Amino acid sequence: MKITVVAKVTARPDAVEQVKGELLKMVGPTRQEAGCLEYRLHQDTQDPALFLFYESWADMAALERHMASPHYRRYVAAVGDLLVDKAVLKLSEIA
């Protein structure tokens, strides 16, 4: 079953560019992953500290492989104390 992920990341005000750089590093490798159907990164036009990922995965197993990937783990380690908030929604389409 296809999984849609909406992930919201809010950087500390003094770390916006650093977090943005780490997020951008994720895009290329993630789009190459088996099971990645769509992976888009957005930055809020009113609040530059707010980033949003819109992702589509073939199934939960593909998403789990992504979260275990070396580039994802590097990202988590790099931004751990640079964020003020993170929320991840894992959704299945119903209509």
C-alpha positions as CSV (number, residue, x, y, z in Angstrom):
1,M,0.0,0.0,0.0
2,K,1.4,3.4,-1.0
3,I,2.4,5.7,1.9
4,T,2.4,9.5,1.8
5,V,4.5,11.4,4.3
6,V,4.2,15.0,5.2
7,A,7.1,16.0,7.4
8,K,7.4,19.5,9.0
9,V,10.8,20.6,10.3
10,T,11.3,23.9,12.1
11,A,14.9,25.2,12.5
12,R,16.2,27.3,15.3
13,P,16.3,31.0,14.0
14,D,20.1,31.0,14.2
15,A,20.4,27.7,12.3
16,V,18.0,28.1,9.3
17,E,20.8,28.0,6.6
18,Q,22.6,25.1,8.3
19,V,19.4,23.0,8.5
20,K,18.4,24.0,4.9
21,G,21.8,22.7,3.7
22,E,21.4,19.4,5.5
23,L,17.9,19.0,4.1
24,L,19.0,19.7,0.6
25,K,21.7,17.0,1.0
26,M,18.9,14.4,1.5
27,V,17.0,15.1,-1.8
28,G,19.3,13.5,-4.4
29,P,20.1,10.3,-2.6
30,T,16.5,9.8,-1.4
31,R,15.1,10.2,-4.9
32,Q,17.4,7.4,-6.0
33,E,16.0,5.0,-3.4
34,A,14.0,2.0,-4.4
35,G,10.4,2.6,-3.6
36,C,10.7,6.4,-3.5
37,L,7.9,7.7,-5.8
38,E,8.1,11.4,-4.9
39,Y,10.3,13.5,-2.6
40,R,9.8,17.2,-2.5
41,L,11.3,19.8,-0.2
42,H,9.6,23.1,0.5
43,Q,10.5,26.2,2.5
44,D,7.7,28.5,3.9
45,T,7.6,31.9,2.2
46,Q,6.6,33.7,5.4
47,D,8.7,31.8,7.9
48,P,12.1,30.7,6.4
49,A,12.8,28.4,9.4
50,L,9.9,26.2,8.4
51,F,10.5,23.3,6.0
52,L,8.1,20.8,4.7
53,F,8.7,17.5,2.9
54,Y,6.0,15.9,0.8
55,E,6.9,12.3,0.1
56,S,5.3,9.3,-1.6
57,W,6.6,5.8,-1.0
58,A,5.6,2.5,-2.7
59,D,5.0,0.9,0.7
60,M,5.9,1.1,4.4
61,A,8.9,-1.1,3.8
62,A,10.4,1.4,1.4
63,L,9.9,4.2,3.9
64,E,11.5,2.1,6.7
65,R,14.5,1.4,4.4
66,H,14.8,5.2,3.8
67,M,14.8,5.9,7.6
68,A,17.6,3.3,8.0
69,S,19.7,4.7,5.1
70,P,23.1,6.2,5.8
71,H,22.1,9.6,4.4
72,Y,19.0,9.8,6.6
73,R,21.0,8.8,9.7
74,R,23.6,11.5,8.9
75,Y,20.9,14.1,8.5
76,V,19.3,13.2,11.9
77,A,22.7,13.4,13.6
78,A,23.6,16.7,11.9
79,V,20.3,18.6,12.8
80,G,19.5,17.1,16.2
81,D,20.1,20.2,18.3
82,L,19.3,22.7,15.5
83,L,15.6,22.1,15.4
84,V,12.8,23.5,17.6
85,D,10.1,21.2,16.2
86,K,9.6,18.2,14.0
87,A,6.3,16.4,13.1
88,V,6.0,13.5,10.7
89,L,2.6,12.3,9.4
90,K,2.4,8.9,7.7
91,L,-0.7,8.7,5.6
92,S,-2.6,6.3,3.4
93,E,-4.9,7.6,0.8
94,I,-8.5,6.8,1.2
95,A,-10.2,8.6,-1.7
